[in-house]
Amino acid sequence: MELNWSTFLLEMLNFAVLVWLLAHFLYKPLQSVIARRQQEVADRLAEAAEREQQAQTQQAQLDNRLKLWEQERQQAREQLRQELAEERSRKEQALQQQLEQVRQRDEVLQQRHHQTQSHQLERLALQQGARFAGRVLSSCADAGLEARLIELLLEDLPKLPEEQLMEMRQQVAEQDLRPNITTAFELQPAQHEDLDQALQTLLQHPVSCSFDRDPDLIAGIKITLGPWVMQASLQDELVSLAEFAHEQ
């Protein structure tokens, strides 16, 4: 086969033109596209690296926040535990105080109950004693006992307060008061005279006494002079004993 140089040259020219066309219209745009794509990939890689860095930073911040939140939760739990313990202690103390107050109140009520019972028993005993003493004294009352009570009263009259004696003497002199003498038994004339003389000496003024009987006195004497009453009788002693029993 014989080589045709003209055809070979044309083929070479066509190939050169083809290579130029490929290089100009295909390779350069392809290079540009590849470079752009590589740049995009690099940018995306950089962005991904940046995002990963941000994610790691955020993860670290989140871990730190979780640690802080756990610490705060532990502190809040410990504080709540302490507050609950303090509140329980306060309530226990308040309950103990209430129980102590209730116990003390019960003790006071029991003591008052015992005292009331004791006072009732004492009052009953005093009342019974007063009634017994009244029966005994009533059975023992006679003119001789009454005479002794009259003597005791006459001995005590000069011992009255001086102010009272001065007022009695003044009213007797100004109003001519007449003493009334009451006894349980009938008095003898000599006793009348002794009483008249004793009252005249006490009042420093002539007096005329009136005499009455009152068996309720049991034994004794009661002298009434205006607003004043002076007496020494078993009835008076029994009344005083009954009043004492009532007061007790």
Secondary structure, DSSP 8 states (H G I E B T S, - for coil): ----HHHHHHHHHHHHHHHHHIIIIIIHHHHHHHHHHHHHHHHHHHHHHHHHHHHHHHHHHHHHHHHHHHHHHHHHHHHHHHHHHHHHHHHHHHHHHHHHHHHHHHHHHHHHHHHHHHHHHHHHHHHHHHHHHHHHHHHH--HHHHHHHHHHHHHHGGGS-HHHHHHHHHHHHHH----EEEESS---HHHHHHHHHHHHHHHTS----EEEE-GGGSSEEEEEETTEEEEEEHHHHHHHHHHHHHH-
